[in-house]
């Protein structure tokens, strides 16, 4: 009892600084993407350059995955977050002064890859296991709110002035760096280890093997990778679905539809923080199946108002599904390979899933298959896949 009383509150000064830093950084991430796309349009870049830009960003996560977890666990995580945001600021600043946007965005991707394991890993150091789901809910809510506002404001600013939009992004990154100084300097999770690159790479492979062999960790890794891979694919699906299903050719409607999903995820993350703990993490699985079924139902719509409501519901299921799985992996990682290593392994899985699902989406689109058919098939396959994961987990639990 006395141990619980002595614990710091969930919203401690350090936690508030982490959440504010994440909001500023994620806001700038999303505003910057839309500002660069506006720059591409203004400079008459070919359309195929847009997905290449996203691939440059994602590839940074994949290539640096063996190392960023070690960095996060061997240094105070607040200082690692500061370094990541500083690199993002440098990338945005380079784009502002006319440097090649691919180069600048690659630097932003490197900063994001460094930043990610630290931002999630520090949650387990600022709070305990039972409140870790709540902390993750706050983190996801902060992130999605930033995605929502950053995307919309980035687009609006780009309509007025691309340079202004880029400058605002760089300023937000700079503010995130300043906020990082308020995060307490906690002891590194791993102390006294060298920086031999080959050894670090082998340790990352060992961490991958350890987490994928552990049934609980594998359960979380598969679920979160499928979720984020599907989430990125859904974004592109919406862009192609709007003119076919609704007969609307403007650029605003797909953005608003994406915003509906983001709003739903914020709500779902809050519900997960309230109703799910590490001991009851399996409560999230029905929501995963309902995501896929919701996409199937959404693909059949022909009017805008029902589409808004359905996407909000899909987002609620998404937030309720992914937050407990994130918390489960962080808890497992903290007690095995280190939270930073666990998030780095998770990032590798998620970003690989993004590349694979986007590649598959591009392939079926190039074959001339209707986007409505693609949406129905995509949702059905996702529902079956999550259902299969749930069934595998239940079978394993009964066997044990």
C-alpha positions as CSV (number, residue, x, y, z in Angstrom):
1,X,0.0,0.0,0.0
2,X,2.7,2.4,1.0
3,X,4.6,1.5,-2.2
4,X,1.7,2.7,-4.3
5,X,1.4,5.9,-2.3
6,X,5.0,6.8,-2.9
7,X,4.7,6.4,-6.7
8,X,4.7,9.6,-8.7
9,X,1.5,10.6,-10.4
10,X,0.9,9.4,-14.0
11,X,1.0,13.0,-15.3
12,X,4.3,13.9,-13.6
13,X,6.4,16.8,-14.9
14,X,8.5,14.4,-16.9
15,X,5.5,12.7,-18.5
16,X,3.9,16.1,-19.4
17,X,7.2,17.0,-21.1
18,X,7.3,13.7,-23.1
19,X,3.7,14.1,-24.2
20,X,4.2,17.8,-25.3
21,X,7.4,16.9,-27.1
22,X,5.6,14.1,-28.9
23,X,2.7,16.4,-29.9
24,X,5.1,19.1,-31.3
25,X,7.2,16.6,-33.1
26,X,4.3,14.6,-34.6
27,X,2.5,17.8,-35.6
28,X,5.6,18.9,-37.5
29,X,6.1,15.5,-39.1
30,X,2.6,15.5,-40.7
31,X,2.6,19.2,-41.6
32,X,6.0,18.8,-43.2
33,X,4.8,15.9,-45.4
34,X,1.9,18.0,-46.9
35,X,4.2,21.0,-47.3
36,X,6.7,19.0,-49.3
37,X,4.0,17.5,-51.4
38,X,2.8,21.0,-52.1
39,X,6.3,22.0,-53.1
40,X,6.4,19.0,-55.4
41,X,3.2,20.1,-57.1
42,X,4.4,23.7,-57.4
43,X,7.8,22.5,-58.9
44,X,6.0,20.1,-61.3
45,X,7.6,16.9,-59.8
46,X,6.3,13.7,-61.4
47,X,3.6,11.9,-59.5
48,X,5.7,8.8,-58.9
49,X,8.1,11.0,-56.7
50,X,5.5,11.2,-53.9
51,X,5.6,7.5,-52.8
52,X,9.4,7.6,-53.3
53,X,9.4,10.4,-50.7
54,X,7.5,8.2,-48.2
55,X,9.8,5.3,-48.9
56,X,12.9,7.4,-48.1
57,X,11.4,8.1,-44.7
58,X,10.3,4.5,-44.0
59,X,13.7,3.1,-45.2
60,X,15.5,5.1,-42.5
61,X,13.5,3.1,-39.9
62,X,14.4,-0.2,-41.5
63,X,18.1,0.5,-42.0
64,X,18.6,1.9,-38.6
65,X,16.5,-0.6,-36.7
66,X,19.5,-2.7,-35.5
67,X,21.1,0.4,-33.9
68,X,18.5,2.8,-32.6
69,X,17.2,0.5,-29.9
70,X,20.8,0.2,-28.5
71,X,21.2,4.0,-28.6
72,X,17.9,4.4,-26.7
73,X,18.9,1.8,-24.0
74,X,22.5,3.0,-23.6
75,X,21.7,6.7,-23.2
76,X,19.2,8.7,-21.1
77,X,16.1,8.4,-23.3
78,X,15.2,12.1,-22.9
79,X,18.5,13.1,-24.4
80,X,18.0,10.6,-27.3
81,X,14.6,12.2,-28.0
82,X,16.3,15.6,-28.0
83,X,18.9,14.3,-30.6
84,X,16.1,12.9,-32.8
85,X,14.2,16.2,-32.8
86,X,17.4,18.1,-33.5
87,X,17.9,16.0,-36.6
88,X,14.3,16.6,-37.7
89,X,14.8,20.3,-37.2
90,X,18.0,20.2,-39.3
91,X,16.2,18.3,-42.1
92,X,13.3,20.8,-42.2
93,X,15.7,23.7,-42.1
94,X,17.6,22.4,-45.0
95,X,14.4,22.1,-47.0
96,X,13.5,25.6,-46.1
97,X,16.7,27.0,-47.5
98,X,16.3,25.2,-50.8
99,X,18.2,21.9,-50.3
100,X,16.9,18.8,-52.2
101,X,13.7,17.8,-50.4
102,X,14.6,14.1,-50.6
103,X,17.9,14.7,-48.7
104,X,16.2,16.9,-46.1
105,X,13.3,14.4,-45.6
106,X,15.8,11.5,-45.3
107,X,17.4,13.4,-42.4
108,X,14.0,13.9,-40.9
109,X,13.4,10.1,-41.2
110,X,16.8,9.4,-39.5
111,X,15.7,11.7,-36.6
112,X,12.3,10.0,-36.4
113,X,14.0,6.5,-36.4
114,X,16.2,7.5,-33.5
115,X,13.4,9.3,-31.6
116,X,10.8,6.5,-31.8
117,X,12.3,3.8,-29.5
118,X,13.2,6.5,-26.9
119,X,9.7,8.1,-26.8
120,X,8.0,4.8,-26.1
121,X,10.7,3.2,-24.0
122,X,10.7,6.2,-21.6
123,X,7.1,5.5,-20.7
124,X,8.0,2.4,-18.8
125,X,10.7,4.4,-16.9
126,X,8.3,7.2,-15.9
127,X,5.4,4.9,-14.8
128,X,4.8,1.4,-13.6
129,X,3.4,-1.6,-15.5
130,X,-0.3,-1.3,-14.4
131,X,-0.4,2.3,-15.5
132,X,1.6,1.7,-18.7
133,X,-1.5,1.1,-20.8
134,X,-2.8,4.5,-19.6
135,X,0.5,6.1,-20.4
136,X,0.4,4.6,-23.9
137,X,-3.2,5.8,-24.3
138,X,-2.0,9.3,-23.6
139,X,0.9,9.0,-26.0
140,X,-1.3,7.7,-28.8
141,X,-3.9,10.4,-28.1
142,X,-1.2,13.0,-28.3
143,X,0.2,11.5,-31.5
144,X,-3.1,11.2,-33.3
145,X,-4.2,14.7,-32.3
146,X,-0.9,16.0,-33.7
147,X,-1.4,14.0,-36.9
148,X,-4.9,15.4,-37.3
149,X,-4.0,19.1,-36.6
150,X,-0.6,18.9,-38.4
151,X,-2.1,17.4,-41.6
152,X,-4.9,20.0,-41.8
153,X,-2.8,23.0,-40.8
154,X,0.1,21.9,-43.1
155,X,-2.3,21.8,-46.0
156,X,-3.9,25.2,-45.2
157,X,-0.5,26.9,-44.7
158,X,0.8,25.4,-48.0
159,X,-2.1,27.0,-49.8
160,X,-1.0,30.4,-48.5
161,X,2.8,30.0,-48.7
162,X,4.9,26.9,-49.0
163,X,7.9,28.6,-47.4
164,X,5.7,29.7,-44.5
165,X,4.5,26.1,-44.0
166,X,8.1,24.8,-44.1
167,X,9.2,27.5,-41.6
168,X,6.4,26.6,-39.2
169,X,7.5,22.9,-39.3
170,X,11.1,23.8,-38.5
171,X,9.9,26.0,-35.7
172,X,7.8,23.2,-34.2
173,X,10.8,20.9,-34.2
174,X,12.8,23.6,-32.5
175,X,10.2,23.9,-29.8
176,X,10.2,20.1,-29.3
177,X,13.9,20.3,-28.8
178,X,13.5,22.9,-26.1
179,X,10.7,20.9,-24.4
180,X,13.1,17.9,-24.3
181,X,15.3,19.7,-21.8
182,X,12.5,19.4,-19.3
183,X,12.5,15.6,-19.4
184,X,14.4,14.2,-16.4
185,X,17.8,12.7,-17.1
186,X,17.0,9.1,-16.1
187,X,19.7,6.4,-15.8
188,X,20.3,4.4,-19.0
189,X,18.7,0.9,-19.1
190,X,22.1,-0.6,-20.1
191,X,25.3,0.8,-18.7
192,X,29.0,0.2,-19.5
193,X,28.7,-1.4,-22.9
194,X,30.9,-0.5,-25.8
195,X,29.8,0.7,-29.3
196,X,31.2,-2.1,-31.5
197,X,29.0,-1.9,-34.6
198,X,29.2,-5.6,-35.4
199,X,28.4,-6.5,-31.8
200,X,25.5,-4.1,-31.7
201,X,24.1,-5.6,-34.9
202,X,24.4,-9.1,-33.5
203,X,22.7,-8.0,-30.3
204,X,19.9,-6.6,-32.4
205,X,19.5,-9.9,-34.2
206,X,19.6,-11.6,-30.8
207,X,16.8,-9.2,-29.6
208,X,14.8,-10.0,-32.7
209,X,15.2,-13.7,-32.0
210,X,14.3,-13.3,-28.3
211,X,11.2,-11.3,-28.9
212,X,9.9,-13.4,-31.8
213,X,10.5,-16.7,-29.9
214,X,8.6,-15.4,-26.9
215,X,4.9,-16.1,-27.6
216,X,3.6,-13.0,-25.9
217,X,6.0,-10.7,-27.7
218,X,5.4,-12.4,-31.0
219,X,1.6,-11.9,-30.5
220,X,2.1,-8.2,-30.0
221,X,4.6,-7.7,-32.9
222,X,2.4,-9.4,-35.4
223,X,-0.7,-7.5,-34.3
224,X,0.9,-4.0,-34.3
225,X,2.7,-4.6,-37.6
226,X,-0.5,-5.6,-39.3
227,X,-2.3,-2.6,-37.9
228,X,0.2,0.0,-39.0
229,X,0.7,-1.6,-42.4
230,X,-3.0,-1.6,-42.9
231,X,-3.3,2.0,-41.6
232,X,-0.9,3.4,-44.2
233,X,-2.6,1.4,-47.0
234,X,-6.0,2.7,-45.9
235,X,-4.8,6.2,-46.4
236,X,-3.9,5.6,-50.0
237,X,-7.1,3.6,-50.5
238,X,-9.2,6.5,-49.4
239,X,-7.6,8.8,-51.9
240,X,-8.5,6.5,-54.8
241,X,-11.9,5.5,-53.3
242,X,-13.4,9.0,-53.1
243,X,-13.7,9.8,-56.8
244,X,-14.9,6.3,-57.7
245,X,-17.5,5.8,-54.9
246,X,-18.5,9.4,-54.3
247,X,-17.8,11.1,-57.6
248,X,-15.8,13.8,-55.9
249,X,-12.5,14.9,-57.3
250,X,-11.4,17.5,-54.8
251,X,-8.4,17.1,-52.5
252,X,-10.1,18.1,-49.3
253,X,-12.5,15.2,-49.0
254,X,-9.9,12.4,-48.7
255,X,-8.1,14.6,-46.1
256,X,-11.3,15.0,-44.0
257,X,-12.0,11.2,-44.3
258,X,-8.4,10.5,-43.0
259,X,-9.1,13.0,-40.1
260,X,-12.2,11.0,-39.2
261,X,-10.1,7.9,-38.7
262,X,-7.6,9.9,-36.5
263,X,-10.5,11.2,-34.3
264,X,-11.7,7.7,-33.8
265,X,-8.2,6.4,-32.8
266,X,-8.0,9.1,-30.2
267,X,-11.3,8.0,-28.7
268,X,-10.3,4.3,-28.9
269,X,-6.9,5.0,-27.3
270,X,-8.8,6.6,-24.4
271,X,-11.2,3.7,-24.0
272,X,-8.3,1.2,-24.0
273,X,-6.5,3.2,-21.3
274,X,-9.7,3.0,-19.2
275,X,-10.8,-0.5,-19.7
276,X,-7.7,-2.6,-20.6
277,X,-4.7,-3.5,-18.5
278,X,-1.7,-5.8,-19.2
279,X,-3.6,-8.6,-17.5
280,X,-6.6,-8.2,-19.8
281,X,-4.8,-7.2,-23.0
282,X,-6.8,-9.9,-25.0
283,X,-9.9,-7.7,-24.8
284,X,-8.5,-5.7,-27.7
285,X,-8.7,-8.6,-30.2
286,X,-12.4,-8.3,-31.2
287,X,-11.7,-4.7,-32.1
288,X,-9.0,-5.9,-34.6
289,X,-11.5,-8.1,-36.4
290,X,-14.1,-5.3,-36.5
291,X,-11.5,-3.0,-38.2
292,X,-11.5,-5.3,-41.2
293,X,-15.2,-5.7,-41.3
294,X,-15.6,-2.0,-41.0
295,X,-13.4,-1.4,-44.0
296,X,-15.6,-3.9,-46.0
297,X,-18.7,-2.0,-45.0
298,X,-17.1,1.3,-45.7
299,X,-16.0,0.3,-49.2
300,X,-19.7,-0.3,-50.2
301,X,-20.8,3.3,-49.3
302,X,-21.9,5.8,-52.0
303,X,-22.7,8.8,-49.8
304,X,-20.4,11.0,-47.7
305,X,-22.2,11.3,-44.4
306,X,-22.3,7.5,-43.6
307,X,-18.7,7.3,-44.7
308,X,-17.7,9.8,-42.0
309,X,-19.3,7.9,-39.2
310,X,-18.0,4.5,-40.3
311,X,-14.4,5.8,-40.5
312,X,-14.7,7.2,-36.9
313,X,-15.9,3.8,-35.7
314,X,-13.0,2.1,-37.6
315,X,-10.6,4.5,-35.8
316,X,-12.2,3.7,-32.4
317,X,-11.6,0.0,-33.0
318,X,-8.1,0.8,-34.2
319,X,-7.1,2.8,-31.1
320,X,-8.7,0.2,-28.8
321,X,-6.7,-2.6,-30.6
322,X,-3.2,-1.1,-30.9
323,X,-2.7,0.6,-27.5
324,X,-2.8,-2.5,-25.3
325,X,-0.5,-4.4,-27.8
326,X,2.0,-1.6,-27.6
327,X,2.0,-1.7,-23.8
328,X,2.4,-5.5,-23.8
329,X,5.5,-5.3,-26.0
330,X,7.0,-2.5,-23.9
331,X,6.5,-4.5,-20.7
332,X,8.0,-7.6,-22.2
333,X,10.9,-5.7,-23.7
334,X,11.6,-3.9,-20.5
335,X,12.1,-7.2,-18.7
336,X,14.0,-9.0,-21.4
337,X,15.9,-7.2,-24.2
338,X,15.3,-3.6,-23.1
339,X,12.4,-1.3,-24.0
340,X,14.4,0.6,-26.6
341,X,15.4,-2.7,-28.3
342,X,11.8,-3.9,-28.2
343,X,10.5,-0.8,-29.9
344,X,13.3,-0.9,-32.5
345,X,12.3,-4.5,-33.3
346,X,8.7,-3.4,-33.5
347,X,9.6,-0.5,-35.8
348,X,11.3,-2.9,-38.1
349,X,8.2,-5.1,-38.3
350,X,5.8,-2.3,-38.7
351,X,7.7,-0.5,-41.4
352,X,8.4,-3.7,-43.3
353,X,4.7,-4.4,-43.2
354,X,4.0,-0.9,-44.5
355,X,6.3,-1.5,-47.5
356,X,4.9,-4.9,-48.2
357,X,1.2,-3.8,-48.0
358,X,1.8,-0.7,-50.0
359,X,3.6,-2.7,-52.6
360,X,0.7,-5.2,-52.8
361,X,-1.8,-2.3,-53.0
362,X,0.2,-0.8,-55.9
363,X,0.4,-4.2,-57.7
364,X,-3.4,-4.8,-57.6
365,X,-4.1,-1.2,-58.5
366,X,-1.8,-1.5,-61.6
367,X,-3.8,-4.7,-62.6
368,X,-6.9,-2.5,-63.1
369,X,-8.9,-4.0,-60.2
370,X,-11.6,-1.6,-58.9
371,X,-10.7,0.2,-55.8
372,X,-14.1,-0.8,-54.3
373,X,-13.2,-4.5,-54.9
374,X,-9.7,-3.8,-53.4
375,X,-11.3,-2.3,-50.3
376,X,-13.6,-5.2,-49.8
377,X,-10.8,-7.7,-50.3
378,X,-8.4,-5.7,-48.1
379,X,-10.9,-5.5,-45.2
380,X,-11.9,-9.1,-45.4
381,X,-8.2,-10.3,-45.5
382,X,-7.4,-8.1,-42.5
383,X,-10.3,-9.4,-40.5
384,X,-9.4,-13.0,-41.2
385,X,-5.7,-12.4,-40.4
386,X,-6.6,-10.8,-37.0
387,X,-9.1,-13.5,-36.4
388,X,-6.4,-16.1,-37.1
389,X,-4.0,-14.4,-34.7
390,X,-6.7,-14.4,-32.0
391,X,-7.5,-18.1,-32.6
392,X,-3.8,-19.0,-32.5
393,X,-3.4,-17.1,-29.2
394,X,-6.5,-18.8,-27.7
395,X,-5.3,-22.2,-28.8
396,X,-1.9,-21.5,-27.2
397,X,-3.4,-20.3,-24.0
398,X,-5.6,-23.5,-23.7
399,X,-2.6,-25.7,-24.4
400,X,-0.6,-24.0,-21.7
